[in-house]
Amino acid sequence: MKPSWMTYGVLKDLSRDDLLDLLKANSFEGVEFRTDANHGHSVEASIDAEERKQVVADCEARGIKVVSVATGNRYHDLDASEVSRHVEETKERMHLAADLGAPRVRVFGNNFLDEVPREKTIAQVAEALQELSAYGVDLGVKPCLELHGEFDWQCCTAVAEQVGHDNFGLVWNSVSEDVVDGSLETALETVWPYLDHVHLHDIAGTGYPYRELFRRLCEKGYEGYLSAEAERRAANPAGDLPMFVAYYADLFRAYVDLGRI
């Protein structure tokens, strides 16, 4: 299992150079750029071919792989034109991912509307993702649906079953909805056939069973990246960012070691 950092959260304002230098200093192996959120790294679908090459060069110089482009695109809206807009935006970001050497883009479901049956929304999201999965084959990029919002592990698995495409995956999000009868076993076993990537949040003292997550991923032989998506609020600030990242990196490796016992 390899540590990565998703820029949404405490490192969102860092320049690309400062971000990558900090990750290299703490032996992170991957980075996941969040687009469309005015982050300091400036990695967006709007950058031209030369700037995309520069992003790749910047990452390669630090030995860091771009593991994902995280979008905010979603496909649950009632307005068909809005869904189509999100699909087309996702395609643009898939091209960005391809140019950066990233194998995936992160997308959302994301919600269920009161006036629409849940089954219809699940089918609508799956239809959009079928199109995107096929579109991404030649690019070498897969759309990956995050267990996010009202799309929990059960809903996302239902979507995955309907998508039925090899070029598709799910992103584990490490949220309380994963815990069933005090354990992650049921949710993780259900999602596992489609699991392609993992997001972590604050891995210290949140009550989420991270030790169990790492143990189960180790047992299953997961060899992919786990992206830190660490957020802080004014009442609980990150403080010194280099120290925060250093502690996060050490705790990540401690969990990996414990998971192998």
Contacts in CASP RR format, 6 or more apart in sequence:
PFRMAT RR
TARGET T0000
AUTHOR 0000-0000-0000
METHOD contacts of the structure
MODEL  1
MKPSWMTYGVLKDLSRDDLLDLLKANSFEGVEFRTDANHGHSVEASIDAE
ERKQVVADCEARGIKVVSVATGNRYHDLDASEVSRHVEETKERMHLAADL
GAPRVRVFGNNFLDEVPREKTIAQVAEALQELSAYGVDLGVKPCLELHGE
FDWQCCTAVAEQVGHDNFGLVWNSVSEDVVDGSLETALETVWPYLDHVHL
HDIAGTGYPYRELFRRLCEKGYEGYLSAEAERRAANPAGDLPMFVAYYAD
LFRAYVDLGRI
1 214 0 8 1.000
1 217 0 8 1.000
1 218 0 8 1.000
1 222 0 8 1.000
1 223 0 8 1.000
1 224 0 8 1.000
1 225 0 8 1.000
1 226 0 8 1.000
1 256 0 8 1.000
2 29 0 8 1.000
2 30 0 8 1.000
2 223 0 8 1.000
2 224 0 8 1.000
2 225 0 8 1.000
2 226 0 8 1.000
3 27 0 8 1.000
3 28 0 8 1.000
3 29 0 8 1.000
3 30 0 8 1.000
3 225 0 8 1.000
3 226 0 8 1.000
3 228 0 8 1.000
3 249 0 8 1.000
3 252 0 8 1.000
3 253 0 8 1.000
4 28 0 8 1.000
4 29 0 8 1.000
4 30 0 8 1.000
4 31 0 8 1.000
4 32 0 8 1.000
4 67 0 8 1.000
4 68 0 8 1.000
4 225 0 8 1.000
4 226 0 8 1.000
4 227 0 8 1.000
4 228 0 8 1.000
5 11 0 8 1.000
5 19 0 8 1.000
5 23 0 8 1.000
5 28 0 8 1.000
5 30 0 8 1.000
5 31 0 8 1.000
5 32 0 8 1.000
5 227 0 8 1.000
5 228 0 8 1.000
5 245 0 8 1.000
6 32 0 8 1.000
6 34 0 8 1.000
6 68 0 8 1.000
6 70 0 8 1.000
6 199 0 8 1.000
6 227 0 8 1.000
6 228 0 8 1.000
6 229 0 8 1.000
7 14 0 8 1.000
7 19 0 8 1.000
7 31 0 8 1.000
7 32 0 8 1.000
7 33 0 8 1.000
7 34 0 8 1.000
7 39 0 8 1.000
7 40 0 8 1.000
7 41 0 8 1.000
7 70 0 8 1.000
8 34 0 8 1.000
8 37 0 8 1.000
8 39 0 8 1.000
8 70 0 8 1.000
8 229 0 8 1.000
8 231 0 8 1.000
9 229 0 8 1.000
9 230 0 8 1.000
9 231 0 8 1.000
9 232 0 8 1.000
10 230 0 8 1.000
10 231 0 8 1.000
10 232 0 8 1.000
10 238 0 8 1.000
10 241 0 8 1.000
10 244 0 8 1.000
11 19 0 8 1.000
11 22 0 8 1.000
11 230 0 8 1.000
11 241 0 8 1.000
11 245 0 8 1.000
12 34 0 8 1.000
12 37 0 8 1.000
12 39 0 8 1.000
12 40 0 8 1.000
13 39 0 8 1.000
13 40 0 8 1.000
14 22 0 8 1.000
14 40 0 8 1.000
14 41 0 8 1.000
14 241 0 8 1.000
15 40 0 8 1.000
15 41 0 8 1.000
15 42 0 8 1.000
16 40 0 8 1.000
16 41 0 8 1.000
16 42 0 8 1.000
16 43 0 8 1.000
16 55 0 8 1.000
16 58 0 8 1.000
17 58 0 8 1.000
19 31 0 8 1.000
19 40 0 8 1.000
19 41 0 8 1.000
20 31 0 8 1.000
20 58 0 8 1.000
20 59 0 8 1.000
20 61 0 8 1.000
20 62 0 8 1.000
20 64 0 8 1.000
21 62 0 8 1.000
22 241 0 8 1.000
22 242 0 8 1.000
22 245 0 8 1.000
23 30 0 8 1.000
23 31 0 8 1.000
23 62 0 8 1.000
23 64 0 8 1.000
23 245 0 8 1.000
24 62 0 8 1.000
24 63 0 8 1.000
24 64 0 8 1.000
25 242 0 8 1.000
26 245 0 8 1.000
26 246 0 8 1.000
26 248 0 8 1.000
26 249 0 8 1.000
27 249 0 8 1.000
28 64 0 8 1.000
28 249 0 8 1.000
29 63 0 8 1.000
29 64 0 8 1.000
29 65 0 8 1.000
29 225 0 8 1.000
30 64 0 8 1.000
30 65 0 8 1.000
30 66 0 8 1.000
30 67 0 8 1.000
30 225 0 8 1.000
30 227 0 8 1.000
31 59 0 8 1.000
31 64 0 8 1.000
31 65 0 8 1.000
31 66 0 8 1.000
31 67 0 8 1.000
32 66 0 8 1.000
32 67 0 8 1.000
32 68 0 8 1.000
32 69 0 8 1.000
32 70 0 8 1.000
32 106 0 8 1.000
32 225 0 8 1.000
32 227 0 8 1.000
33 39 0 8 1.000
33 41 0 8 1.000
33 43 0 8 1.000
33 66 0 8 1.000
33 68 0 8 1.000
33 69 0 8 1.000
33 70 0 8 1.000
33 100 0 8 1.000
34 70 0 8 1.000
35 43 0 8 1.000
35 44 0 8 1.000
35 45 0 8 1.000
35 69 0 8 1.000
35 70 0 8 1.000
35 71 0 8 1.000
35 72 0 8 1.000
35 93 0 8 1.000
35 96 0 8 1.000
36 44 0 8 1.000
36 45 0 8 1.000
36 71 0 8 1.000
36 72 0 8 1.000
43 55 0 8 1.000
43 69 0 8 1.000
43 96 0 8 1.000
43 100 0 8 1.000
44 96 0 8 1.000
45 89 0 8 1.000
45 92 0 8 1.000
45 93 0 8 1.000
45 95 0 8 1.000
45 96 0 8 1.000
47 55 0 8 1.000
47 96 0 8 1.000
49 99 0 8 1.000
52 96 0 8 1.000
52 99 0 8 1.000
52 100 0 8 1.000
53 99 0 8 1.000
55 66 0 8 1.000
55 100 0 8 1.000
56 66 0 8 1.000
56 99 0 8 1.000
56 100 0 8 1.000
56 101 0 8 1.000
59 65 0 8 1.000
59 66 0 8 1.000
59 100 0 8 1.000
65 101 0 8 1.000
66 97 0 8 1.000
66 100 0 8 1.000
66 101 0 8 1.000
66 102 0 8 1.000
67 102 0 8 1.000
67 103 0 8 1.000
67 104 0 8 1.000
67 197 0 8 1.000
67 225 0 8 1.000
67 227 0 8 1.000
68 97 0 8 1.000
68 102 0 8 1.000
68 103 0 8 1.000
68 104 0 8 1.000
68 105 0 8 1.000
68 106 0 8 1.000
68 144 0 8 1.000
68 197 0 8 1.000
68 225 0 8 1.000
68 227 0 8 1.000
69 93 0 8 1.000
69 94 0 8 1.000
69 96 0 8 1.000
69 97 0 8 1.000
69 100 0 8 1.000
69 102 0 8 1.000
69 104 0 8 1.000
69 105 0 8 1.000
69 106 0 8 1.000
70 105 0 8 1.000
70 106 0 8 1.000
71 89 0 8 1.000
71 90 0 8 1.000
71 93 0 8 1.000
71 105 0 8 1.000
71 106 0 8 1.000
71 107 0 8 1.000
72 106 0 8 1.000
72 107 0 8 1.000
72 108 0 8 1.000
73 86 0 8 1.000
73 87 0 8 1.000
73 89 0 8 1.000
73 90 0 8 1.000
73 93 0 8 1.000
73 107 0 8 1.000
73 108 0 8 1.000
74 86 0 8 1.000
74 107 0 8 1.000
74 108 0 8 1.000
74 109 0 8 1.000
74 110 0 8 1.000
74 111 0 8 1.000
75 83 0 8 1.000
75 86 0 8 1.000
75 87 0 8 1.000
75 107 0 8 1.000
75 108 0 8 1.000
75 109 0 8 1.000
75 124 0 8 1.000
75 125 0 8 1.000
75 128 0 8 1.000
75 129 0 8 1.000
76 108 0 8 1.000
76 109 0 8 1.000
76 110 0 8 1.000
76 111 0 8 1.000
76 112 0 8 1.000
76 113 0 8 1.000
76 121 0 8 1.000
76 124 0 8 1.000
76 125 0 8 1.000
77 83 0 8 1.000
77 86 0 8 1.000
78 113 0 8 1.000
78 115 0 8 1.000
78 116 0 8 1.000
83 124 0 8 1.000
83 128 0 8 1.000
86 128 0 8 1.000
87 128 0 8 1.000
87 131 0 8 1.000
87 132 0 8 1.000
90 105 0 8 1.000
90 107 0 8 1.000
90 132 0 8 1.000
90 143 0 8 1.000
91 132 0 8 1.000
91 135 0 8 1.000
93 105 0 8 1.000
94 105 0 8 1.000
94 132 0 8 1.000
94 135 0 8 1.000
94 136 0 8 1.000
94 139 0 8 1.000
94 141 0 8 1.000
94 143 0 8 1.000
95 139 0 8 1.000
97 103 0 8 1.000
97 104 0 8 1.000
97 105 0 8 1.000
97 139 0 8 1.000
97 141 0 8 1.000
98 139 0 8 1.000
98 140 0 8 1.000
98 141 0 8 1.000
102 141 0 8 1.000
103 140 0 8 1.000
103 141 0 8 1.000
103 142 0 8 1.000
104 141 0 8 1.000
104 142 0 8 1.000
104 143 0 8 1.000
104 144 0 8 1.000
104 169 0 8 1.000
104 196 0 8 1.000
104 197 0 8 1.000
105 141 0 8 1.000
105 142 0 8 1.000
105 143 0 8 1.000
105 144 0 8 1.000
106 144 0 8 1.000
106 146 0 8 1.000
106 171 0 8 1.000
106 197 0 8 1.000
107 129 0 8 1.000
107 132 0 8 1.000
107 143 0 8 1.000
107 144 0 8 1.000
107 145 0 8 1.000
107 146 0 8 1.000
108 145 0 8 1.000
108 146 0 8 1.000
108 148 0 8 1.000
108 149 0 8 1.000
108 151 0 8 1.000
109 125 0 8 1.000
109 145 0 8 1.000
109 148 0 8 1.000
109 149 0 8 1.000
109 151 0 8 1.000
109 159 0 8 1.000
110 148 0 8 1.000
110 149 0 8 1.000
110 150 0 8 1.000
110 151 0 8 1.000
111 149 0 8 1.000
111 150 0 8 1.000
111 151 0 8 1.000
112 118 0 8 1.000
112 121 0 8 1.000
112 150 0 8 1.000
113 121 0 8 1.000
118 155 0 8 1.000
122 155 0 8 1.000
122 158 0 8 1.000
122 159 0 8 1.000
122 162 0 8 1.000
123 162 0 8 1.000
125 145 0 8 1.000
125 151 0 8 1.000
125 159 0 8 1.000
126 158 0 8 1.000
126 159 0 8 1.000
126 162 0 8 1.000
126 163 0 8 1.000
127 162 0 8 1.000
129 143 0 8 1.000
129 145 0 8 1.000
129 159 0 8 1.000
129 163 0 8 1.000
129 165 0 8 1.000
129 168 0 8 1.000
130 162 0 8 1.000
130 163 0 8 1.000
130 164 0 8 1.000
130 165 0 8 1.000
132 143 0 8 1.000
133 142 0 8 1.000
133 143 0 8 1.000
133 163 0 8 1.000
133 164 0 8 1.000
133 165 0 8 1.000
133 166 0 8 1.000
133 167 0 8 1.000
133 168 0 8 1.000
134 165 0 8 1.000
134 167 0 8 1.000
136 142 0 8 1.000
136 143 0 8 1.000
136 167 0 8 1.000
137 167 0 8 1.000
140 167 0 8 1.000
142 167 0 8 1.000
142 168 0 8 1.000
142 169 0 8 1.000
142 196 0 8 1.000
143 167 0 8 1.000
143 168 0 8 1.000
143 169 0 8 1.000
144 168 0 8 1.000
144 169 0 8 1.000
144 170 0 8 1.000
144 171 0 8 1.000
144 196 0 8 1.000
144 197 0 8 1.000
145 151 0 8 1.000
145 156 0 8 1.000
145 159 0 8 1.000
145 160 0 8 1.000
145 168 0 8 1.000
145 169 0 8 1.000
145 170 0 8 1.000
145 171 0 8 1.000
146 156 0 8 1.000
146 170 0 8 1.000
146 171 0 8 1.000
146 173 0 8 1.000
146 199 0 8 1.000
147 153 0 8 1.000
147 156 0 8 1.000
147 170 0 8 1.000
147 171 0 8 1.000
147 172 0 8 1.000
147 173 0 8 1.000
147 175 0 8 1.000
147 177 0 8 1.000
147 178 0 8 1.000
147 191 0 8 1.000
148 171 0 8 1.000
148 173 0 8 1.000
148 175 0 8 1.000
151 159 0 8 1.000
152 177 0 8 1.000
152 178 0 8 1.000
153 177 0 8 1.000
153 178 0 8 1.000
153 187 0 8 1.000
153 190 0 8 1.000
153 191 0 8 1.000
154 190 0 8 1.000
156 170 0 8 1.000
156 191 0 8 1.000
156 194 0 8 1.000
157 170 0 8 1.000
157 190 0 8 1.000
157 191 0 8 1.000
157 194 0 8 1.000
160 168 0 8 1.000
160 169 0 8 1.000
160 170 0 8 1.000
160 193 0 8 1.000
160 194 0 8 1.000
168 194 0 8 1.000
169 194 0 8 1.000
169 195 0 8 1.000
169 196 0 8 1.000
169 197 0 8 1.000
170 191 0 8 1.000
170 194 0 8 1.000
170 195 0 8 1.000
170 196 0 8 1.000
171 196 0 8 1.000
171 197 0 8 1.000
171 198 0 8 1.000
171 199 0 8 1.000
172 178 0 8 1.000
172 188 0 8 1.000
172 191 0 8 1.000
172 195 0 8 1.000
172 197 0 8 1.000
172 198 0 8 1.000
172 199 0 8 1.000
173 199 0 8 1.000
174 198 0 8 1.000
174 199 0 8 1.000
174 200 0 8 1.000
174 201 0 8 1.000
174 208 0 8 1.000
174 210 0 8 1.000
174 213 0 8 1.000
175 201 0 8 1.000
175 208 0 8 1.000
176 208 0 8 1.000
177 187 0 8 1.000
178 184 0 8 1.000
178 187 0 8 1.000
178 188 0 8 1.000
178 208 0 8 1.000
179 187 0 8 1.000
179 208 0 8 1.000
179 209 0 8 1.000
180 186 0 8 1.000
180 187 0 8 1.000
182 209 0 8 1.000
183 209 0 8 1.000
183 212 0 8 1.000
184 209 0 8 1.000
184 212 0 8 1.000
184 213 0 8 1.000
184 216 0 8 1.000
185 216 0 8 1.000
188 195 0 8 1.000
188 213 0 8 1.000
188 216 0 8 1.000
192 220 0 8 1.000
195 222 0 8 1.000
197 224 0 8 1.000
197 225 0 8 1.000
197 227 0 8 1.000
198 217 0 8 1.000
198 222 0 8 1.000
198 224 0 8 1.000
198 225 0 8 1.000
198 226 0 8 1.000
198 227 0 8 1.000
199 226 0 8 1.000
199 227 0 8 1.000
199 229 0 8 1.000
200 210 0 8 1.000
200 226 0 8 1.000
200 227 0 8 1.000
200 228 0 8 1.000
200 229 0 8 1.000
200 230 0 8 1.000
200 252 0 8 1.000
201 208 0 8 1.000
201 228 0 8 1.000
201 229 0 8 1.000
201 230 0 8 1.000
201 231 0 8 1.000
202 230 0 8 1.000
202 231 0 8 1.000
202 232 0 8 1.000
203 210 0 8 1.000
203 228 0 8 1.000
203 248 0 8 1.000
203 251 0 8 1.000
203 252 0 8 1.000
203 255 0 8 1.000
204 247 0 8 1.000
204 251 0 8 1.000
210 255 0 8 1.000
211 255 0 8 1.000
211 258 0 8 1.000
211 259 0 8 1.000
214 255 0 8 1.000
214 256 0 8 1.000
214 258 0 8 1.000
214 259 0 8 1.000
215 258 0 8 1.000
215 259 0 8 1.000
217 226 0 8 1.000
218 256 0 8 1.000
218 259 0 8 1.000
218 260 0 8 1.000
226 252 0 8 1.000
228 248 0 8 1.000
228 252 0 8 1.000
230 238 0 8 1.000
230 244 0 8 1.000
230 248 0 8 1.000
232 238 0 8 1.000
232 239 0 8 1.000
238 244 0 8 1.000
END
